[in-house]
């Protein structure tokens, strides 16, 4: 069984997580059978270790982690790979795939550019 974890930074403001939760809900709309969870680095629960433990308990054997960062800062470059390495050590029977941050995806860049473009005059 495969699962996806949408991984965000986290915030003290509970409204901050709504866009990531919305992506998870959209994934479930597209494929009601997909197994998706949201997880956060700090200030918001659940954290990556808790989410992974839950998925392992459900029988998941493959986890894709999608960093929901537009910019590729220290958290995406350094902190997250360390967390994933620890998970691989703790769960050697699980296949982990750490994707690049969403902000590195050309489709996201294109969509953001389209959104940011001024509306054309009629």
Secondary structure, 3 states (H helix, E strand, C coil): CEEEEEEECCCCCHHHHHHHHHHHHHHHHHCCCCCEEEEECCCCCCEHHHHHHHHHHCCCCEEEEEECCCCCCHHHHHHHHHHHHHHHHHCCCCEEEECCCHHHCHHHHHHHHHHHCCCCCC
